Amino acid sequence: MTVRTTRRSALKAIAAIGAAPLGFHIGTARGQAARQQPFTIIINQSPWFNGFRAVVERYQRESGNSVTLDVVSFAESLEKQRNSVRARQGVSDLLIMNGLFYQEFYHGGFVQPIHDIDPAFRLDPQMLTLADTVFWNEQTKTHDPRTGKLMSVPISGLIPVLYYRADLYQEKNLQVPDTFEQLLANARALNSPRVYGMVQRGARGLTEVSFDWFPYFNGFGGSIFRNEDQGDFTVTINSPEGKAALDFYLQLAREAGHPQTGGQGQAQVIQNIVTGRAAQAMIVIAAWAQMEDPQRSAVVGKINVARVPHAAGHRPGPPLGHWLGGIPKNVPRERQVAALAFLNWFQQRNSQVAYLEGGAPPVRQDVLADPQLGAQPRNRWMRALADSSEFVRRMWTIPEGAQMVSVLDLRLNQAVIGEMTSAAALNTIADEIHAIVRTAGYRTGKLPNL
């Protein structure tokens, strides 16, 4: 396998992932899959990349086919994908599209429907459809599995879960929280000069504070728009539910959180957990490997995970920060066929078990819920992810999300650091998102100011 990576991405990889060994059972089934043309996958460097790389290596050993991984940073992957799909002929044959930005490729008509490549392809019924984001109805602009076309295959189902110190919970006789009230009570009980009761991603960035806040926003019954699936883009983020969610988020930070929550990004939150400085955090499941790495973690064997809590009377709402594999229209057909052959292999149960062994979260429900696999101590996170799958929520369905996230992260960060009240922050977000969707031509309006 050829791996291309930029120098900046390589340096980030060393810092973010380290050199953890990958334990794989090497397959000997060369020739099981038909020989295909070499093709290129563009993918970002991430905590789950080692697992993906290992499973690609396994595919090459089993099939004899050649794959090039073009490995870049998160921001670079979006830019390179944008450039590739707009070229006369693309250089990337399989796009690993982030769940916050894939909409641009669907709306723009850049992704080839999978059944246009192979009418016989079937998405395995055990594969997570991740709030049906693998489907797309071009006419209605909705993720309708009944009328939409299959556009992609799930690659990584990243959602936040609650990481908590099981040893400290036992020491203080605490129960795993189901509601936000219970979460706050636990955080207060765990908070001390030595350990933060809860750490949050309050920093401004590319979906830093916004992604961290969305489990609270969804869990209090909030929504950015009134009804995206029905084409109603009336902005409702500054609702009483939105304010309750932001007020609670700020209260949690103030009463039991890091003293500089506004400067904490994902990397800092993970660092606080693995060094034993924090008792709880909501982090994507891909960070699990770092918890169990004795070279990097002071809390090996002490961390458990659970589904994110919710407000009383509402459902949990873990937001999707997932990844989808889509095949662009502007690459030669033989490379489209080669990319789809890999995706078909990737979705098989044995491949997903190998993915798990490599350190990446699988995207098959039967693997996540497998009692024998889940009984292994290193896989004790799997039940929480399996239990979360029915509750996952899309953050948005429109390509303007790339503009919206800049608004969200800026204003939410200003609320966290005290530059704006929660009401002022949400009213400003509503005004700015309303301007974005109105300019784009959506049917919209907005709620009165709080």
C-alpha positions as CSV (number, residue, x, y, z in Angstrom):
1,M,0.0,0.0,0.0
2,T,1.2,3.5,-0.8
3,V,0.6,6.1,1.8
4,R,0.9,9.8,0.9
5,T,1.0,12.3,3.7
6,T,1.9,15.9,4.1
7,R,4.7,16.9,6.5
8,R,2.2,18.8,8.6
9,S,-0.1,15.9,8.8
10,A,2.7,13.6,9.7
11,L,3.7,15.7,12.6
12,K,0.1,15.9,13.8
13,A,-0.1,12.1,13.5
14,I,2.9,11.6,15.7
15,A,1.4,13.8,18.4
16,A,-2.2,12.6,18.1
17,I,-1.8,8.9,17.6
18,G,1.7,7.7,18.6
19,A,3.1,4.4,17.5
20,A,0.6,1.9,18.9
21,P,1.0,-1.6,17.4
22,L,-1.8,-3.1,15.4
23,G,-2.8,-6.6,16.2
24,F,-4.3,-8.3,13.2
25,H,-4.9,-11.9,12.2
26,I,-3.4,-12.0,8.7
27,G,-5.7,-13.3,6.1
28,T,-4.5,-15.6,3.3
29,A,-7.4,-15.4,1.0
30,R,-5.7,-13.7,-1.9
31,G,-7.9,-14.1,-4.9
32,Q,-11.2,-14.1,-3.0
33,A,-12.0,-10.7,-4.5
34,A,-11.7,-10.0,-8.3
35,R,-8.6,-8.1,-9.4
36,Q,-9.3,-4.4,-9.7
37,Q,-7.5,-1.3,-10.9
38,P,-5.4,0.6,-8.4
39,F,-7.3,3.4,-6.8
40,T,-6.8,6.2,-4.3
41,I,-8.6,7.0,-1.0
42,I,-8.3,10.5,0.4
43,I,-8.7,10.4,4.2
44,N,-7.9,12.6,7.1
45,Q,-5.4,11.9,9.9
46,S,-7.5,11.0,13.0
47,P,-7.5,8.9,16.1
48,W,-9.1,6.0,14.2
49,F,-6.9,6.2,11.2
50,N,-4.5,3.4,12.3
51,G,-7.4,1.0,12.3
52,F,-8.5,2.1,8.9
53,R,-5.0,1.8,7.5
54,A,-4.7,-1.7,8.9
55,V,-7.9,-2.9,7.4
56,V,-6.8,-1.5,4.0
57,E,-3.6,-3.4,4.3
58,R,-5.6,-6.6,5.1
59,Y,-7.8,-5.9,2.0
60,Q,-4.7,-5.7,-0.2
61,R,-3.3,-8.9,1.2
62,E,-6.5,-10.8,0.7
63,S,-7.4,-9.4,-2.7
64,G,-4.1,-8.6,-4.3
65,N,-5.5,-5.2,-5.3
66,S,-3.5,-2.0,-4.8
67,V,-4.7,1.0,-2.8
68,T,-3.1,4.4,-2.2
69,L,-4.0,6.3,0.9
70,D,-3.7,10.1,0.5
71,V,-3.5,11.1,4.2
72,V,-4.0,14.8,5.1
73,S,-5.2,16.9,8.0
74,F,-8.9,17.4,8.7
75,A,-9.1,20.8,7.0
76,E,-6.9,19.7,4.1
77,S,-9.1,16.7,3.4
78,L,-12.1,18.9,2.8
79,E,-10.2,21.3,0.5
80,K,-8.5,18.5,-1.5
81,Q,-11.9,16.7,-1.9
82,R,-13.5,19.9,-3.1
83,N,-10.7,20.5,-5.6
84,S,-10.8,16.9,-6.9
85,V,-14.5,16.6,-7.5
86,R,-14.5,19.9,-9.5
87,A,-11.6,19.0,-11.7
88,R,-12.1,17.6,-15.3
89,Q,-10.9,14.2,-13.9
90,G,-10.6,13.6,-10.2
91,V,-7.5,12.3,-8.5
92,S,-9.4,10.9,-5.5
93,D,-11.4,7.8,-6.2
94,L,-12.9,7.3,-2.8
95,L,-13.8,10.3,-0.6
96,I,-13.9,9.8,3.1
97,M,-16.4,12.6,3.8
98,N,-17.0,14.1,7.2
99,G,-20.5,14.0,8.5
100,L,-20.6,17.8,8.9
101,F,-19.6,18.5,5.3
102,Y,-20.7,15.6,3.1
103,Q,-23.8,17.7,2.3
104,E,-21.7,19.8,-0.1
105,F,-20.9,16.8,-2.2
106,Y,-24.5,15.4,-2.3
107,H,-26.1,18.8,-3.1
108,G,-23.4,19.6,-5.7
109,G,-24.1,16.3,-7.5
110,F,-20.4,15.3,-7.2
111,V,-21.0,11.8,-5.8
112,Q,-22.0,8.9,-8.0
113,P,-25.0,6.9,-6.7
114,I,-23.7,3.5,-5.9
115,H,-26.3,1.6,-7.9
116,D,-25.2,3.5,-11.0
117,I,-21.9,1.8,-10.6
118,D,-23.2,-1.6,-9.7
119,P,-27.0,-2.2,-9.6
120,A,-26.5,-5.4,-7.7
121,F,-24.7,-3.8,-4.7
122,R,-26.6,-4.1,-1.4
123,L,-25.7,-2.4,1.8
124,D,-25.6,-5.0,4.4
125,P,-28.6,-4.7,6.7
126,Q,-26.3,-4.8,9.8
127,M,-24.5,-1.6,8.6
128,L,-25.4,1.5,10.5
129,T,-27.1,4.0,8.2
130,L,-26.2,6.9,10.7
131,A,-29.5,8.8,10.6
132,D,-29.9,7.7,7.0
133,T,-27.1,10.0,5.8
134,V,-26.0,7.3,3.3
135,F,-29.2,8.0,1.3
136,W,-30.1,11.1,-0.7
137,N,-33.2,12.2,-2.6
138,E,-32.0,14.8,-5.0
139,Q,-35.5,16.1,-5.7
140,T,-36.6,16.6,-2.1
141,K,-33.1,17.2,-0.7
142,T,-33.8,14.7,2.1
143,H,-32.1,11.6,3.5
144,D,-35.1,9.4,2.7
145,P,-34.2,5.7,2.6
146,R,-37.4,4.9,0.8
147,T,-37.1,7.3,-2.1
148,G,-33.5,8.3,-2.0
149,K,-30.5,6.7,-3.7
150,L,-27.7,5.0,-1.8
151,M,-24.8,7.5,-2.1
152,S,-22.2,6.2,0.3
153,V,-21.1,3.5,2.8
154,P,-20.5,4.2,6.5
155,I,-16.8,4.3,7.3
156,S,-16.7,5.6,10.9
157,G,-19.7,6.2,13.2
158,L,-18.2,8.8,15.5
159,I,-20.4,10.1,18.1
160,P,-19.7,11.4,21.6
161,V,-20.2,9.2,24.6
162,L,-19.7,9.9,28.3
163,Y,-16.2,8.8,29.5
164,Y,-16.1,8.5,33.2
165,R,-13.7,7.3,35.9
166,A,-15.2,4.0,37.1
167,D,-12.9,3.8,40.1
168,L,-13.9,7.2,41.3
169,Y,-17.6,6.4,40.7
170,Q,-17.1,3.3,42.9
171,E,-15.2,5.2,45.5
172,K,-18.0,7.7,45.9
173,N,-20.8,5.3,45.3
174,L,-22.1,7.1,42.2
175,Q,-24.5,5.8,39.6
176,V,-23.9,6.2,35.8
177,P,-26.0,9.3,34.9
178,D,-29.1,9.0,32.7
179,T,-30.1,12.6,33.0
180,F,-28.2,15.9,33.0
181,E,-29.3,16.6,36.6
182,Q,-27.5,13.4,37.6
183,L,-24.5,14.3,35.5
184,L,-24.2,17.6,37.3
185,A,-24.6,16.0,40.7
186,N,-21.9,13.5,39.9
187,A,-19.6,16.2,38.6
188,R,-20.0,18.2,41.8
189,A,-19.3,15.2,43.9
190,L,-16.1,14.4,41.9
191,N,-14.8,17.9,41.6
192,S,-11.8,18.6,43.8
193,P,-8.5,20.6,43.7
194,R,-6.9,17.5,42.2
195,V,-9.6,16.4,39.7
196,Y,-12.0,18.4,37.6
197,G,-15.5,17.0,37.9
198,M,-16.1,17.5,34.1
199,V,-14.1,18.8,31.2
200,Q,-15.7,20.4,28.1
201,R,-14.5,21.5,24.7
202,G,-15.3,25.2,25.1
203,A,-12.7,26.5,22.6
204,R,-13.4,28.1,19.2
205,G,-12.3,26.0,16.3
206,L,-13.7,23.8,13.5
207,T,-16.6,22.2,15.4
208,E,-14.9,22.4,18.8
209,V,-17.4,23.9,21.3
210,S,-20.3,23.4,18.9
211,F,-19.9,19.7,18.7
212,D,-19.3,19.4,22.4
213,W,-22.5,21.5,23.1
214,F,-24.8,19.6,20.8
215,P,-25.4,16.6,23.0
216,Y,-26.8,19.1,25.5
217,F,-28.7,21.1,22.9
218,N,-30.3,17.9,21.4
219,G,-30.8,16.4,24.9
220,F,-32.9,19.4,26.0
221,G,-35.0,19.1,22.8
222,G,-33.4,21.9,20.8
223,S,-33.0,22.1,17.0
224,I,-31.3,24.6,14.7
225,F,-34.2,24.7,12.3
226,R,-37.9,24.0,12.7
227,N,-38.1,21.0,10.3
228,E,-35.3,20.5,7.8
229,D,-36.8,17.3,6.4
230,Q,-39.9,19.3,5.4
231,G,-37.9,22.1,4.0
232,D,-38.8,24.5,6.8
233,F,-35.5,26.4,7.7
234,T,-37.1,28.7,10.3
235,V,-34.2,29.3,12.7
236,T,-35.2,28.0,16.2
237,I,-31.8,27.7,18.0
238,N,-32.7,30.7,20.3
239,S,-35.7,28.7,21.7
240,P,-36.3,28.2,25.4
241,E,-34.9,24.7,25.0
242,G,-31.7,26.1,23.4
243,K,-31.3,28.6,26.3
244,A,-31.8,25.8,28.9
245,A,-29.1,23.8,27.1
246,L,-26.6,26.6,27.0
247,D,-27.3,27.7,30.6
248,F,-26.8,24.2,31.8
249,Y,-23.6,23.8,29.8
250,L,-22.2,27.0,31.4
251,Q,-23.3,26.0,34.8
252,L,-21.5,22.6,34.5
253,A,-18.4,24.4,33.5
254,R,-18.6,27.0,36.2
255,E,-19.5,24.6,39.1
256,A,-17.4,21.5,38.3
257,G,-15.3,22.2,35.2
258,H,-11.9,23.3,34.0
259,P,-11.2,26.9,35.1
260,Q,-10.3,27.8,31.5
261,T,-13.0,25.9,29.6
262,G,-13.0,28.4,26.9
263,G,-9.4,27.3,25.9
264,Q,-10.1,23.6,26.0
265,G,-10.2,21.8,22.6
266,Q,-10.6,18.1,22.0
267,A,-6.9,17.5,22.4
268,Q,-6.8,19.2,25.8
269,V,-9.9,17.4,27.0
270,I,-8.5,14.0,26.1
271,Q,-5.2,15.0,27.8
272,N,-7.0,15.9,31.0
273,I,-8.7,12.5,31.0
274,V,-5.6,10.4,30.2
275,T,-3.5,12.2,32.8
276,G,-6.0,11.7,35.5
277,R,-6.9,15.4,35.9
278,A,-10.5,14.9,34.9
279,A,-13.2,12.6,36.1
280,Q,-15.6,12.9,33.1
281,A,-15.9,14.2,29.6
282,M,-18.0,13.7,26.5
283,I,-15.6,12.6,23.8
284,V,-16.0,10.7,20.5
285,I,-15.5,7.0,20.8
286,A,-12.4,7.2,18.5
287,A,-10.4,8.5,21.5
288,W,-10.8,5.2,23.4
289,A,-7.5,3.7,22.2
290,Q,-5.7,6.5,24.0
291,M,-7.4,5.6,27.3
292,E,-6.0,2.1,27.2
293,D,-2.5,2.9,25.9
294,P,0.0,2.5,28.8
295,Q,2.5,4.6,27.1
296,R,0.1,7.6,27.1
297,S,-2.5,7.0,29.8
298,A,-2.3,7.1,33.6
299,V,-5.8,5.7,33.8
300,V,-5.6,2.4,32.0
301,G,-8.4,0.1,33.1
302,K,-10.1,2.9,35.1
303,I,-12.3,4.5,32.3
304,N,-15.7,3.3,31.3
305,V,-18.2,4.8,28.9
306,A,-21.9,5.3,28.7
307,R,-24.5,6.8,26.4
308,V,-24.7,10.6,26.7
309,P,-27.3,11.8,29.2
310,H,-30.4,13.9,28.4
311,A,-32.8,16.3,30.1
312,A,-35.8,14.7,31.9
313,G,-38.6,14.2,29.5
314,H,-36.4,14.2,26.4
315,R,-34.4,11.7,24.4
316,P,-30.6,11.5,24.3
317,G,-29.2,13.2,21.2
318,P,-25.5,12.4,20.4
319,P,-24.6,14.4,17.3
320,L,-23.0,12.7,14.3
321,G,-19.4,13.6,13.5
322,H,-19.2,10.5,11.3
323,W,-17.4,9.6,8.1
324,L,-18.9,8.3,4.9
325,G,-17.2,6.7,1.9
326,G,-18.5,8.2,-1.4
327,I,-17.3,7.6,-5.0
328,P,-17.0,10.8,-7.1
329,K,-18.5,11.0,-10.6
330,N,-15.4,12.4,-12.3
331,V,-13.1,9.5,-12.0
332,P,-12.8,6.6,-14.6
333,R,-15.3,3.9,-14.3
334,E,-12.7,1.2,-13.7
335,R,-11.5,3.1,-10.6
336,Q,-15.1,3.6,-9.4
337,V,-15.6,-0.2,-9.7
338,A,-12.4,-0.8,-7.8
339,A,-13.4,1.6,-5.0
340,L,-16.8,0.0,-4.7
341,A,-15.2,-3.5,-4.5
342,F,-13.3,-2.3,-1.5
343,L,-16.4,-0.8,0.1
344,N,-18.2,-4.1,-0.4
345,W,-15.4,-6.0,1.3
346,F,-15.2,-3.4,4.0
347,Q,-18.8,-3.9,5.1
348,Q,-18.5,-7.6,5.6
349,R,-18.6,-8.9,9.2
350,N,-15.1,-10.4,9.2
351,S,-13.7,-7.1,7.8
352,Q,-15.5,-5.1,10.6
353,V,-14.1,-7.4,13.3
354,A,-10.6,-6.8,11.8
355,Y,-11.4,-3.1,11.9
356,L,-12.2,-3.4,15.6
357,E,-9.0,-5.3,16.2
358,G,-7.1,-2.6,14.5
359,G,-8.4,0.0,16.9
360,A,-11.3,1.6,15.0
361,P,-14.9,1.5,16.0
362,P,-16.9,-0.8,13.6
363,V,-20.0,0.3,11.8
364,R,-21.9,-2.9,11.9
365,Q,-24.5,-3.2,14.7
366,D,-24.0,-7.0,15.0
367,V,-20.3,-6.4,15.7
368,L,-20.9,-3.6,18.2
369,A,-23.5,-5.7,20.0
370,D,-21.6,-9.0,19.9
371,P,-21.6,-10.2,23.5
372,Q,-18.3,-12.2,23.1
373,L,-16.4,-9.3,21.6
374,G,-18.0,-6.9,24.1
375,A,-16.9,-9.1,27.0
376,Q,-13.3,-8.4,26.3
377,P,-12.1,-5.6,28.7
378,R,-10.6,-3.6,25.9
379,N,-13.9,-3.5,24.1
380,R,-16.1,-2.4,27.1
381,W,-17.0,0.8,25.2
382,M,-18.9,-1.2,22.5
383,R,-22.2,-1.5,24.4
384,A,-22.5,2.3,24.9
385,L,-22.0,2.8,21.1
386,A,-24.5,0.1,20.3
387,D,-27.0,1.6,22.7
388,S,-26.5,5.1,21.2
389,S,-27.1,4.1,17.5
390,E,-30.9,4.7,17.6
391,F,-30.5,8.2,19.1
392,V,-27.9,9.7,16.8
393,R,-28.8,13.2,15.3
394,R,-27.6,15.0,12.3
395,M,-26.2,18.5,13.0
396,W,-27.6,19.8,9.6
397,T,-28.4,18.6,6.1
398,I,-27.3,21.6,4.0
399,P,-24.0,22.6,2.5
400,E,-24.1,25.9,4.3
401,G,-23.1,24.0,7.4
402,A,-19.5,25.0,6.7
403,Q,-20.5,28.7,7.2
404,M,-22.9,27.9,10.1
405,V,-20.2,26.2,12.2
406,S,-18.0,29.3,12.1
407,V,-20.9,31.2,13.6
408,L,-21.7,28.6,16.2
409,D,-18.1,28.1,17.4
410,L,-17.5,31.9,17.7
411,R,-20.6,32.8,19.6
412,L,-20.7,29.7,21.8
413,N,-17.1,30.4,22.8
414,Q,-18.0,34.0,23.6
415,A,-20.7,32.7,25.9
416,V,-18.3,30.2,27.6
417,I,-15.6,32.9,28.3
418,G,-18.2,35.4,29.5
419,E,-18.1,37.9,26.6
420,M,-21.8,37.3,25.9
421,T,-24.8,36.1,27.9
422,S,-26.4,32.9,26.8
423,A,-29.4,34.8,25.4
424,A,-27.3,37.2,23.5
425,A,-25.1,34.4,22.1
426,L,-28.1,32.5,20.9
427,N,-29.9,35.5,19.5
428,T,-26.8,36.4,17.6
429,I,-26.4,32.9,16.3
430,A,-30.0,32.9,15.1
431,D,-29.5,36.3,13.3
432,E,-26.4,35.1,11.6
433,I,-27.6,31.7,10.6
434,H,-30.9,33.2,9.4
435,A,-28.9,35.5,7.1
436,I,-26.9,32.6,5.7
437,V,-30.0,30.5,4.8
438,R,-32.0,33.4,3.6
439,T,-29.2,34.4,1.2
440,A,-29.0,30.8,0.0
441,G,-32.6,30.9,-0.9
442,Y,-34.1,28.5,1.7
443,R,-37.7,29.0,3.1
444,T,-36.9,30.5,6.4
445,G,-37.7,32.8,9.3
446,K,-36.6,33.1,12.9
447,L,-38.0,33.1,16.4
448,P,-38.2,36.4,18.4
449,N,-35.2,37.3,20.5
450,L,-35.0,35.7,23.9
